[in-house]
Amino acid sequence: MTDIAPFSRAPRLPRRPQPSDPEPLWRQLLGDQLRRRRHEREETLTETAEKAGVSPQYLSEVERGLKEPSSEMIAAISGALETSLIELTSAVADELRTAMAPASALVSNGGRAAFALAA
């Protein structure tokens, strides 16, 4: 018999934005950020949802960017993840800035993306 190997919870690497890509929606980036933070804490949907006072199904839909949560729901979920609203919204805004950076601003830097500044 073979051994069962567990899946690692490595974060998804964001792909480089293409010029033809549509602008990402706030709810999608918020969901990605919430899922990443939950995985960092090694919590299940059920555990985090219970702490936030929402159903696991609702939290799953928020994480997948299918629901547009109210500010109260975002506060409850961020509190369950022991993060502040400012930390969460700043992280989402940073992701949005990166996603919307013009392709001409990205320069190869040893396999990593970097911003080039022009005078």
Stockholm file with secondary structure:
# STOCKHOLM 1.0

chainA/1-119         MTDIAPFSRAPRLPRRPQPSDPEPLWRQLLGDQLRRRRHEREETLTETAEKAGVSPQYLSEVERGLKEPSSEMIAAISGALETSLIELTSAVADELRTAMAPASALVSNGGRAAFALAA
#=GR chainA/1-119 SS CCCCCCCCCCCCCCCCCCTTSCCCCHHHHHHHHHHHHHHHTTCCHHHHHHHHTSCHHHHHHHHTTCSCCCHHHHHHHHHHTTCCHHHHHHHHHHHHHHHTSCGGGEEEETTEEEECCCC
#=GC SS_cons         CCCCCCCCCCCCCCCCCCTTSCCCCHHHHHHHHHHHHHHHTTCCHHHHHHHHTSCHHHHHHHHTTCSCCCHHHHHHHHHHTTCCHHHHHHHHHHHHHHHTSCGGGEEEETTEEEECCCC
//
